[in-house]
Amino acid sequence: MTKREALLLTAAAALGAVLAGLTEWGMGLRAGLGLIDGIGDGLRALSGLGYAGNLAAWAICLAAAGLPLGWLWYQRRRRRLYWEDALLLLLAAQLLYSLYRLANRAALIGQETLELTGVWALAAGGALFATLAGYAVLRLLRRLEKEAGLSRLFRGLLTGAAALLVFLAVWGALSGFLAQAAAVTAGNTGDPAGAARTNGVGAVLTLLGLTPSFLGAAVLLWGARLARALEREPFGAETVELCRITAERCRRTAQCAILLCVGGNLLQLLLLPQLRKVSFTMTLPLVSVALSAALFLLCRYFQQGKAIHDDNQSII
């Protein structure tokens, strides 16, 4: 793993940890919902200033909705449009609808007492994010069809997937641990030592549970490095040796991920009388195991192809 790759994974893990803390303490959600509610309050206040204020509020809504349309127009000047670009029209309509409802809270369900910062804000934000993310993914797939430098793009895709895997794993695992630790502490006020012991074991189990995800990210980075070597010299001695090393690392990674899962359950079983809460895992770390197995088989396939290539060369 290069220094740049290590920094990328560290940054992804740090971002996941920060978001987990904000999620658990409610700061991120409150700040986001407060910002959304503030936008609605600002638009309503502007509309209440009279005819000019109402026009200004509508201008703001139309300008925000026009951002996706402007991007669509820019793309139209650069390339041919495809069906997935229609999602930009949907995104513009969603923005206009969401801003209108923010400025007209009573029209949402016809109730002045509706708590806007609850269900509606989350639903609107989720719908906008889904449309934007869907457009980005579909555009990426379209680019994969057209891109000439596939090796460079493939390496970037694997590296990005490794960072995303670490980010999501840290965010999910740490959020779960913080919520569980808070529940254990609140439910065992008469036994603080037992609660502290349980939370300590929970922290160890969280680290054990995160390790397969980090190993899976390492597998993706090994795949990116192998792709770079294959682009330079597919059947060179350096590529063959890297393929052998990668296959061995993948085999050990799959074994380690499975043993860590087994070890976490065994640790809880041994300490069961002393714990106030347990969480046994009934599934294996399939993501890291599947990635390791896939790259391992790819390396084995390449090694067989190298052997056939050498036989053909000897015949010629």
Buried (B, 14 or more C-beta within 10 A) or exposed (E): EEEEBEEBBEEBBEBBBBBBBBBBEEEBBEEBBEEBBEBBBBBBEBBEEEEEBBEBBBEBBBEBBBEBBEBBEEBEEEEEEEEBBEBBEBBBEBBBBBBBBBBEBEEBEEEEEBEBBEEBBBEBBEBBEEBBEBBEEBBEEBEEEEEEEEBEBBBEBBBBBBBBBBBEBBBBBBBBBBEBBEEBBEEBEEEEEBBBBBBEBBEEBBBBBBBBBBBBBBBBBBBBBBBBBBBEEEEEEEBBEBBBBBBEBBBEBBEBBBEBBEEBBEBBEEEEEEBBBBBEBEEBBEBBBBBBBEBBEBBBEBBEEBEEEEEEEEEE
